[in-house]
Amino acid sequence: MSDTSIPPWLQEQLAKYEQLRQTLQSVLAQKQQLDAEFADIQRALEELKKATADTPIYKFAGSIMIRVNKEDIEKDLEEKKELTSTRITVLAKQEERLRANMQELQNKVTEALKPKQPPS
């Protein structure tokens, strides 16, 4: 089937569907990256809880490591964890909307392409 035999309205709907699919892929990739980041933060916080008050703690600052205060780094990680969690929630809602839009568009196209039954 060549492009010329596809009605313009259907070409438009298919283009919209493809755009939604690409956006969904991007959202899923971002969400996956944030999930990994969240897990890293969670592991770091768990390790910090095991550390005693006199355990030296370091963090990366560019290409070097600097010594940091345990309470300060815990606070920073908790804030980062909260922000990451919020971003994951936003992306999950966006994913849900995109999937619903794709399903709606697919249903519309399927319905429009069904052969019309003559009235009995």
Secondary structure, DSSP 8 states (H G I E B T S, - for coil): --GGGS-HHHHHHHHHHHHHHHHHHHHHHHHHHHHHHHHHHHHHHHHHHHS-TTS-EEEEETTEEEEE-HHHHHHHHHHHHHHHHHHHHHHHHHHHHHHHHHHHHHHHHHHHHS------
